[in-house]
Amino acid sequence: MTTVTLSPKFQVVIPKEVRESLSLTSGIKLEVVPYGNRIELIPVESLKTLKGSLKGMDTILIREKDRI
């Protein structure tokens, strides 16, 4: 676990090993989500990068007879 410091301008530097392991690059957009007593940074994926990510997914949905 790595510790970072919040700057007077409320900025945080993401450590190099974390950036490299998640393939983060400069200019990438991150969604900031407060979750309980912590903050989560989630990379915002463009629709182009998500294209084909669900390929091969089973789309058959089995429903109960009273739910049709």
TATARA-V675088 format. One record per residue. RES is the residue in three letters. PHI is phi in radians with two decimals (NA if undefined). OMEGA is omega in whole degrees, 0 to 359 (999 if undefined). Layout:
BEGIN
{{RES	PHI	OMEGA} {RES	PHI	OMEGA}}
END
This chain:
BEGIN
{{MET	NA	182} {THR	-1.92	178} {THR	-1.82	176} {VAL	-2.14	181} {THR	-2.02	176} {LEU	-1.42	183} {SER	-1.34	177} {PRO	-1.05	177} {LYS	-1.63	180} {PHE	1.09	178} {GLN	-1.87	179} {VAL	-2.26	175} {VAL	-1.68	177} {ILE	-1.38	183} {PRO	-1.00	185} {LYS	-0.98	182} {GLU	-1.13	177} {VAL	-1.28	178} {ARG	-1.02	182} {GLU	-1.20	182} {SER	-1.19	180} {LEU	-1.78	181} {SER	0.97	177} {LEU	-1.43	178} {THR	-2.18	179} {SER	-1.13	179} {GLY	1.57	179} {ILE	-1.20	180} {LYS	-1.57	178} {LEU	-2.12	175} {GLU	-1.53	180} {VAL	-1.75	184} {VAL	-2.15	173} {PRO	-1.30	184} {TYR	-2.38	184} {GLY	1.13	180} {ASN	-1.79	179} {ARG	-2.37	179} {ILE	-2.09	176} {GLU	-1.96	177} {LEU	-1.89	184} {ILE	-2.03	178} {PRO	-1.06	178} {VAL	-1.52	181} {GLU	-1.59	175} {SER	-1.33	180} {LEU	-1.11	178} {LYS	-1.08	182} {THR	-1.26	180} {LEU	-1.49	182} {LYS	-1.02	179} {GLY	1.48	183} {SER	-1.25	179} {LEU	-1.84	181} {LYS	-1.04	180} {GLY	1.51	180} {MET	-1.22	179} {ASP	-1.27	183} {THR	-1.80	178} {ILE	-1.35	182} {LEU	-2.01	179} {ILE	-1.63	181} {ARG	-1.93	173} {GLU	-1.23	186} {LYS	-1.06	182} {ASP	-1.44	181} {ARG	-1.88	183} {ILE	-1.45	999}}
END
